[in-house]
Amino acid sequence: MTKSVNQLNPLQKIFSIIAGAFLIGFAWRVRGNHGFGSMWGMFTVTTTILLLVYALYGKKKTMNYEMIPIAVILAGITTGGWGTLNSQMNGYLSSSWNFQGEEVDRLLEISPYSGLAIMLLLGFGWFPLFAIALGSLFSKKKYEFKDYVIFIGIYYATYFIANLSVSHYILSVINPQAVEGATLGLIDAGHDMTPMKAFITQLGSAAWAKKIPFCRNYFTSVQVISSAIGAFASSLGVGIVLKDKFNAIFSTLINLVCGIAITVADVPLILGSDRGFFAGVETPDFFATCAWSTWEFFTGFFLGLGIMLVIALLPKKYTNSEKYEYSPLFNNKKVTIYFNSFITVFALFGIVLIRAFAFRLNELILDNETFEIVLTVLLSVIIFFPIHKKIKANMKNSNTPFKLLPYEFANKILPYYVGLIAILYFFLGEKARNTVYIIKNTGKLLTADGFSELWHGSYLWEHLIMSVAVIGFLVIYVLLFKYKKKKS
């Protein structure tokens, strides 16, 4: 199957950046919801990123079906935690666990610049392996299996070494109060050891650290610094060991974009503090009550904007249209069939959404963990066999899993994928946060007092942001990309 496709014109590139901002802002806020959290949430975020990239720039031979789940999985496995980091720019460090005899968290005054530094490092090391995988789609270098093993190995080797050594000393420079607080916490809990020794002997266990004052922050900070070091080392290794200078620069830029996005979007969480960069700044009630949701949305908004901007500004030799001939990542047809059945469709587009559906439905009607698991397994089994049968037939007849080139598949499925996520987010689960909440309170919207109550309660504000994002993306996508214009 061979086709020639046109490069995006300048107007389409501009709107691709806007579309990316709306789309990833929506997806990142969704990842903060029940059923989409943690690693599962990053699967959703990065799947939407890749579908958009494929739909708009999928004219590269490197952009086959198999690279979508590979890149998404690489993003999920490096997903970390926030701990107590995202409030440090306000000039305080919270113990997050009470000292003996104290009824509230103890606060240490710190430099807001230490909070700024740790947030930038958090974002820079958030999904470095995904950044390299994304870069490999545009690179002139042909990546082989051993190349992925090399840069993944560099990341984890550097990460674990840094966890046991240099990250502790870097933290003592960036935020000495973090070390001081953890030391006091360990003494209070009856542990005669330094924070560094505690981290090493407990293998960085968050479950252990969160029950000791200030130790959760210390452990998380060390891991964040190590991830950032691993991210830099893996990108450097791509340039030196794999001799791909383009991807070394590209992946570093994507990591920087993520660091800046997470840090800038952190501002809503620290507005109104009596310390730090925005000491004493007055904020509207509705803004303060949905600060966390706003942070999540704008993290994705700036991330999507930045990623699509970097791609849009790539030299034409990396994004030029090609005579596109699809060839699977694997030479063995059976491997291709089972990989796409189990991983690409069943896992990525099946289990992720089915799991979210089961969790959120259960939250509304039963609140029983067994029901969640049984429903997830049952629905997964039901959808797998017809999918596998269809992919097997397609591979036999057209040598592609879906009788479409990957960019055509992404172009077609992305609006439906976003639509399904939107339905789950707005209409199912999270009890008061779903759109049923707005429907039930429609009468309040028609009165001045009722509208004021909803507006100041954050739910309405959050729904407005998310509605504008998803509708804005779909309108831009349909008008400017599904029906592509040839001229600006």
C-alpha positions as CSV (number, residue, x, y, z in Angstrom):
1,M,0.0,0.0,0.0
2,T,1.7,3.2,-1.2
3,K,0.5,6.8,-1.0
4,S,2.0,10.3,-1.3
5,V,0.7,12.8,1.3
6,N,1.1,16.6,1.5
7,Q,3.1,18.4,4.2
8,L,1.1,20.8,6.4
9,N,0.9,24.3,5.2
10,P,1.8,27.2,7.6
11,L,-1.8,27.9,8.6
12,Q,-2.3,24.2,9.5
13,K,0.8,24.2,11.5
14,I,-0.4,27.1,13.5
15,F,-3.7,25.4,14.2
16,S,-1.9,22.1,15.0
17,I,-0.2,23.9,17.9
18,I,-3.6,25.2,19.2
19,A,-5.2,21.8,18.7
20,G,-2.3,20.2,20.6
21,A,-2.8,22.6,23.5
22,F,-6.5,22.0,23.8
23,L,-6.2,18.2,23.3
24,I,-3.4,17.6,25.8
25,G,-4.8,20.1,28.3
26,F,-8.1,18.1,28.3
27,A,-6.3,14.7,28.5
28,W,-4.0,15.7,31.3
29,R,-6.9,16.9,33.4
30,V,-8.7,13.6,32.7
31,R,-5.6,11.8,34.0
32,G,-6.3,13.2,37.4
33,N,-9.7,11.4,37.6
34,H,-10.6,8.0,39.0
35,G,-10.0,5.3,36.5
36,F,-7.4,7.3,34.6
37,G,-4.9,8.0,37.3
38,S,-1.1,7.4,37.6
39,M,0.5,5.3,34.8
40,W,-2.9,4.6,33.2
41,G,-3.5,8.4,32.9
42,M,-0.2,8.8,31.1
43,F,-1.2,6.1,28.7
44,T,-4.2,8.2,27.8
45,V,-2.2,11.5,27.5
46,T,0.5,10.1,25.3
47,T,-1.9,8.1,23.2
48,T,-3.6,11.3,22.3
49,I,-0.3,13.0,21.6
50,L,0.8,10.3,19.3
51,L,-2.5,10.0,17.4
52,L,-2.4,13.7,16.7
53,V,1.2,13.6,15.6
54,Y,0.4,10.6,13.3
55,A,-2.7,12.2,11.9
56,L,-0.8,15.4,11.0
57,Y,2.8,14.2,10.3
58,G,2.3,10.5,9.8
59,K,4.0,10.5,6.4
60,K,7.2,9.0,7.8
61,K,8.1,5.3,7.2
62,T,9.0,5.2,10.9
63,M,5.5,5.9,11.9
64,N,4.0,2.4,11.9
65,Y,1.3,1.0,14.1
66,E,3.6,-0.8,16.5
67,M,5.5,2.4,17.6
68,I,2.3,3.9,19.1
69,P,2.0,1.4,22.0
70,I,5.8,1.2,22.4
71,A,6.2,4.9,22.9
72,V,3.1,5.0,25.2
73,I,4.4,2.3,27.4
74,L,7.8,4.0,27.6
75,A,6.0,7.1,28.9
76,G,4.0,5.1,31.5
77,I,7.0,3.3,33.1
78,T,8.8,6.5,34.0
79,T,5.7,8.2,35.5
80,G,6.5,9.5,38.9
81,G,4.7,11.2,41.8
82,W,4.3,14.8,43.0
83,G,4.7,14.1,46.7
84,T,4.8,17.5,48.4
85,L,6.7,19.2,45.6
86,N,4.1,21.2,43.8
87,S,3.5,23.6,46.7
88,Q,7.1,24.4,47.4
89,M,7.3,27.5,45.2
90,N,5.1,29.2,47.8
91,G,8.1,29.2,50.2
92,Y,7.0,26.5,52.6
93,L,7.8,22.8,53.0
94,S,5.2,20.6,54.6
95,S,6.0,17.7,56.8
96,S,2.9,15.8,55.3
97,W,2.9,13.6,58.5
98,N,2.5,14.9,62.1
99,F,5.4,14.9,64.5
100,Q,4.6,13.1,67.8
101,G,2.4,15.2,70.0
102,E,1.5,17.6,67.1
103,E,-1.9,17.7,65.6
104,V,-1.1,19.5,62.3
105,D,1.7,19.3,59.7
106,R,4.8,21.2,60.6
107,L,6.0,23.8,58.0
108,L,9.5,24.8,57.3
109,E,10.2,28.1,55.5
110,I,12.3,27.6,52.4
111,S,13.4,29.6,49.4
112,P,10.8,29.6,46.6
113,Y,13.7,29.1,44.2
114,S,14.3,25.7,45.6
115,G,10.6,24.9,44.7
116,L,11.1,26.3,41.2
117,A,14.2,24.1,40.7
118,I,12.6,20.9,41.9
119,M,9.5,21.5,39.7
120,L,11.6,22.1,36.6
121,L,13.6,18.9,37.4
122,L,10.3,17.0,38.0
123,G,9.0,17.9,34.5
124,F,12.4,17.4,32.8
125,G,12.6,13.8,34.0
126,W,8.8,13.0,33.6
127,F,8.8,11.0,30.4
128,P,12.3,11.0,28.9
129,L,12.0,7.6,27.2
130,F,8.8,8.7,25.5
131,A,10.6,11.9,24.3
132,I,13.3,9.8,22.6
133,A,10.8,7.4,21.1
134,L,8.9,10.4,19.7
135,G,12.1,11.8,18.3
136,S,12.9,8.5,16.6
137,L,9.7,8.9,14.5
138,F,11.3,12.0,12.9
139,S,14.9,11.0,12.9
140,K,16.9,10.1,9.9
141,K,18.5,7.2,11.8
142,K,16.7,3.9,11.6
143,Y,16.2,2.6,15.1
144,E,16.6,-1.1,15.8
145,F,15.6,-3.1,18.9
146,K,19.1,-2.9,20.3
147,D,19.0,0.9,20.1
148,Y,16.0,1.0,22.4
149,V,17.7,-1.3,24.8
150,I,20.7,1.0,24.8
151,F,18.9,4.3,25.7
152,I,16.6,2.6,28.1
153,G,19.6,0.9,29.8
154,I,21.4,4.3,30.0
155,Y,18.4,5.9,31.6
156,Y,17.9,3.3,34.3
157,A,21.6,2.7,35.0
158,T,22.0,6.5,35.5
159,Y,18.8,6.8,37.5
160,F,19.7,4.0,40.0
161,I,23.3,5.2,40.4
162,A,22.1,8.8,41.0
163,N,19.5,7.5,43.6
164,L,22.4,6.0,45.6
165,S,24.8,8.9,45.4
166,V,24.8,12.3,43.7
167,S,21.1,13.1,43.9
168,H,21.3,13.4,47.7
169,Y,24.1,15.9,47.5
170,I,22.3,17.9,44.8
171,L,19.2,18.1,47.0
172,S,21.3,19.4,50.0
173,V,22.4,22.3,47.7
174,I,19.0,23.0,46.1
175,N,17.0,22.6,49.3
176,P,19.0,22.1,52.6
177,Q,15.8,22.4,54.6
178,A,14.5,19.2,53.0
179,V,17.4,17.4,54.4
180,E,17.1,19.1,57.8
181,G,13.3,18.3,58.0
182,A,13.9,14.6,57.0
183,T,16.6,14.3,59.7
184,L,14.2,15.7,62.3
185,G,11.5,13.4,61.1
186,L,13.7,10.3,61.4
187,I,14.7,11.2,64.9
188,D,11.1,11.8,65.9
189,A,10.2,8.3,64.5
190,G,13.1,6.7,66.4
191,H,15.4,6.0,63.5
192,D,19.1,6.6,64.1
193,M,20.2,7.3,60.5
194,T,20.7,10.0,58.0
195,P,18.0,10.6,55.3
196,M,20.4,9.3,52.7
197,K,20.9,6.0,54.6
198,A,17.2,5.7,55.2
199,F,16.5,6.1,51.4
200,I,19.1,3.5,50.5
201,T,18.1,1.0,53.1
202,Q,14.4,1.4,52.3
203,L,15.1,1.4,48.5
204,G,13.3,4.7,48.2
205,S,9.9,3.2,49.4
206,A,7.2,5.9,49.4
207,A,5.0,3.7,51.5
208,W,7.7,3.7,54.3
209,A,8.6,7.4,53.9
210,K,5.1,8.8,54.0
211,K,4.6,7.9,57.6
212,I,7.7,9.9,58.7
213,P,7.6,13.7,58.8
214,F,9.3,15.3,55.9
215,C,10.6,12.0,54.5
216,R,8.1,11.7,51.8
217,N,9.4,15.0,50.4
218,Y,13.0,13.9,50.7
219,F,12.5,10.5,49.0
220,T,10.4,12.0,46.2
221,S,12.9,14.9,45.7
222,V,15.8,12.5,45.3
223,Q,13.9,10.3,42.8
224,V,12.9,13.5,40.8
225,I,16.6,14.6,40.6
226,S,17.7,11.1,39.6
227,S,15.0,11.0,36.8
228,A,16.2,14.4,35.5
229,I,19.8,13.1,35.5
230,G,18.7,9.9,33.8
231,A,16.8,12.0,31.2
232,F,19.8,14.1,30.4
233,A,22.1,11.0,30.3
234,S,19.8,9.0,28.0
235,S,19.5,11.9,25.5
236,L,23.2,12.4,25.6
237,G,23.7,8.7,25.0
238,V,21.5,8.9,22.0
239,G,23.7,11.6,20.6
240,I,27.1,9.9,21.5
241,V,26.4,6.2,21.5
242,L,23.7,6.0,18.8
243,K,25.2,8.9,16.9
244,D,21.8,10.6,16.5
245,K,22.4,14.2,17.3
246,F,19.0,15.2,16.0
247,N,17.2,13.1,18.6
248,A,19.6,14.1,21.3
249,I,18.5,17.7,20.8
250,F,14.9,16.9,20.0
251,S,14.3,14.7,23.1
252,T,16.1,17.3,25.3
253,L,13.8,20.0,24.0
254,I,10.7,17.9,24.7
255,N,11.9,17.3,28.2
256,L,12.5,21.0,28.7
257,V,9.0,21.7,27.4
258,C,7.5,19.3,29.9
259,G,9.6,20.9,32.7
260,I,8.4,24.4,31.8
261,A,4.8,23.3,31.4
262,I,4.5,21.6,34.8
263,T,6.3,24.5,36.5
264,V,4.4,27.4,34.8
265,A,1.1,25.6,35.4
266,D,2.0,25.3,39.1
267,V,1.2,29.0,39.6
268,P,-2.5,28.5,40.4
269,L,-1.5,26.3,43.4
270,I,0.7,29.0,44.9
271,L,-1.3,32.1,44.2
272,G,-2.6,33.7,47.4
273,S,0.2,32.4,49.6
274,D,1.8,34.8,52.1
275,R,5.3,33.7,51.0
276,G,7.0,33.1,47.8
277,F,6.7,34.6,44.3
278,F,3.1,35.7,44.6
279,A,2.8,36.6,48.2
280,G,-0.5,38.3,49.0
281,V,-1.9,38.1,45.4
282,E,-5.7,38.1,45.6
283,T,-7.5,35.4,43.6
284,P,-11.2,34.9,42.9
285,D,-12.9,32.3,45.0
286,F,-13.7,30.1,42.0
287,F,-10.0,30.2,40.9
288,A,-8.8,29.1,44.4
289,T,-11.2,26.3,44.8
290,C,-10.3,24.6,41.5
291,A,-6.5,25.4,41.7
292,W,-5.6,21.7,41.4
293,S,-7.8,21.1,38.4
294,T,-6.5,24.3,36.8
295,W,-2.9,23.2,37.3
296,E,-3.6,19.8,35.7
297,F,-5.3,21.3,32.7
298,F,-2.7,23.9,32.1
299,T,0.2,21.4,32.5
300,G,-1.3,19.5,29.6
301,F,-2.2,22.7,27.7
302,F,1.4,24.1,27.8
303,L,2.8,20.6,27.1
304,G,0.7,20.0,24.1
305,L,1.4,23.5,22.8
306,G,5.1,23.1,23.3
307,I,5.4,19.6,21.7
308,M,3.4,20.6,18.6
309,L,5.4,23.9,18.4
310,V,8.8,22.0,18.5
311,I,7.5,19.6,15.7
312,A,6.1,22.4,13.6
313,L,9.4,24.2,13.7
314,L,11.5,21.2,12.6
315,P,13.4,21.6,9.4
316,K,11.5,20.3,6.4
317,K,14.0,17.5,5.8
318,Y,12.6,15.9,9.0
319,T,8.9,16.3,8.1
320,N,8.9,16.3,4.3
321,S,6.2,14.2,2.6
322,E,7.4,10.8,1.4
323,K,6.3,8.1,-0.9
324,Y,4.8,6.1,2.0
325,E,4.9,2.4,1.9
326,Y,3.8,0.8,5.2
327,S,6.0,-1.9,6.6
328,P,5.3,-3.5,10.0
329,L,8.0,-3.1,12.7
330,F,8.3,-6.9,12.9
331,N,9.4,-9.1,10.0
332,N,7.3,-12.0,11.2
333,K,3.6,-11.6,10.2
334,K,2.3,-13.7,13.2
335,V,4.2,-11.5,15.6
336,T,2.7,-8.4,13.9
337,I,-0.8,-9.8,14.2
338,Y,-0.5,-10.7,17.9
339,F,1.3,-7.6,18.8
340,N,-1.3,-5.4,17.3
341,S,-4.2,-7.5,18.6
342,F,-2.9,-7.7,22.2
343,I,-1.0,-4.4,22.6
344,T,-2.0,-1.8,20.0
345,V,-5.8,-2.3,20.1
346,F,-6.7,-4.6,23.0
347,A,-4.4,-3.0,25.6
348,L,-4.0,0.6,24.4
349,F,-7.5,1.3,23.0
350,G,-9.3,-1.4,24.9
351,I,-8.3,-2.1,28.4
352,V,-7.4,1.5,29.2
353,L,-10.8,2.8,28.3
354,I,-12.7,-0.4,29.6
355,R,-10.9,-0.1,33.0
356,A,-11.8,3.6,33.3
357,F,-15.4,2.7,32.3
358,A,-15.7,-0.1,34.9
359,F,-14.1,2.0,37.7
360,R,-16.3,5.0,37.1
361,L,-19.5,3.1,36.6
362,N,-18.8,1.2,39.8
363,E,-18.2,4.5,41.6
364,L,-21.7,5.6,40.7
365,I,-23.7,2.4,41.5
366,L,-21.9,-0.1,43.8
367,D,-18.5,1.1,45.0
368,N,-17.3,-2.5,45.1
369,E,-13.8,-3.3,44.0
370,T,-14.6,-6.8,42.9
371,F,-17.3,-5.5,40.5
372,E,-14.7,-3.2,38.9
373,I,-12.3,-6.1,38.3
374,V,-14.9,-8.6,37.0
375,L,-16.5,-6.0,34.7
376,T,-13.1,-5.0,33.3
377,V,-12.1,-8.6,32.6
378,L,-15.5,-9.5,31.2
379,L,-15.6,-6.6,28.7
380,S,-12.0,-7.1,27.8
381,V,-12.6,-10.8,26.9
382,I,-15.7,-9.9,24.9
383,I,-13.9,-7.3,22.7
384,F,-10.6,-9.2,22.2
385,F,-11.6,-12.1,20.0
386,P,-13.5,-10.2,17.2
387,I,-10.6,-7.6,17.2
388,H,-8.0,-10.4,16.8
389,K,-10.0,-12.1,14.1
390,K,-10.4,-8.8,12.1
391,I,-6.7,-7.9,12.4
392,K,-5.7,-11.4,11.3
393,A,-8.0,-11.1,8.2
394,N,-6.7,-7.6,7.4
395,M,-3.1,-8.7,7.6
396,K,-3.8,-11.6,5.2
397,N,-5.5,-9.4,2.6
398,S,-3.8,-6.0,2.8
399,N,-0.7,-6.5,5.0
400,T,-2.0,-3.8,7.4
401,P,-3.8,-4.4,10.7
402,F,-6.7,-2.1,9.8
403,K,-6.6,-1.7,6.0
404,L,-5.4,1.8,6.5
405,L,-2.0,3.5,6.6
406,P,-1.2,4.5,10.2
407,Y,-1.7,8.2,9.6
408,E,-5.1,7.4,8.1
409,F,-6.0,5.3,11.1
410,A,-4.9,8.0,13.5
411,N,-6.8,10.7,11.5
412,K,-10.0,8.6,11.6
413,I,-9.9,7.3,15.2
414,L,-8.6,10.4,17.1
415,P,-12.0,12.2,17.2
416,Y,-13.8,9.0,18.3
417,Y,-11.1,8.3,21.0
418,V,-11.4,11.8,22.4
419,G,-15.2,11.6,22.2
420,L,-15.2,8.4,24.3
421,I,-12.9,9.9,26.9
422,A,-15.1,13.0,27.0
423,I,-18.2,10.8,27.6
424,L,-16.5,9.0,30.5
425,Y,-15.2,12.2,32.0
426,F,-18.4,14.3,31.8
427,F,-21.1,11.7,32.2
428,L,-19.8,8.9,34.3
429,G,-18.2,8.6,37.7
430,E,-16.6,11.0,40.2
431,K,-20.1,11.4,41.6
432,A,-20.7,15.1,42.0
433,R,-18.1,16.0,39.4
434,N,-19.8,14.4,36.4
435,T,-22.1,16.3,34.1
436,V,-25.1,14.8,35.8
437,Y,-24.2,17.2,38.6
438,I,-24.6,20.2,36.2
439,I,-27.9,18.7,34.8
440,K,-29.3,18.3,38.3
441,N,-28.3,21.9,39.0
442,T,-29.6,23.4,35.8
443,G,-32.2,25.4,37.7
444,K,-29.6,27.1,39.8
445,L,-27.9,28.4,36.7
446,L,-31.0,30.4,35.9
447,T,-31.0,32.4,39.2
448,A,-28.4,34.9,40.3
449,D,-27.8,33.2,43.7
450,G,-27.7,29.7,42.2
451,F,-25.3,30.8,39.5
452,S,-23.0,32.5,42.0
453,E,-23.0,29.4,44.2
454,L,-22.0,27.1,41.2
455,W,-19.5,29.6,39.9
456,H,-17.7,30.0,43.2
457,G,-17.8,26.2,43.9
458,S,-15.3,25.3,41.1
459,Y,-17.2,22.5,39.5
460,L,-18.8,24.8,36.9
461,W,-15.5,26.5,36.2
462,E,-13.8,23.2,35.7
463,H,-16.6,22.0,33.4
464,L,-16.4,25.2,31.3
465,I,-12.6,24.8,30.8
466,M,-12.9,21.2,29.8
467,S,-15.9,21.8,27.6
468,V,-14.1,24.6,25.7
469,A,-11.0,22.4,25.4
470,V,-12.6,19.4,23.9
471,I,-15.1,21.2,21.7
472,G,-12.3,23.6,20.6
473,F,-10.0,20.7,19.7
474,L,-12.7,18.8,17.7
475,V,-13.8,21.9,15.8
476,I,-10.2,22.8,14.8
477,Y,-9.3,19.2,14.0
478,V,-12.3,18.5,11.8
479,L,-12.2,21.8,9.9
480,L,-8.5,22.2,9.4
481,F,-7.0,18.7,9.5
482,K,-9.6,16.1,8.6
483,Y,-10.5,18.1,5.5
484,K,-7.0,19.5,4.9
485,K,-6.6,22.7,3.0
486,K,-3.8,22.9,0.4
487,K,-3.2,26.6,0.8
488,S,-3.1,29.0,3.8
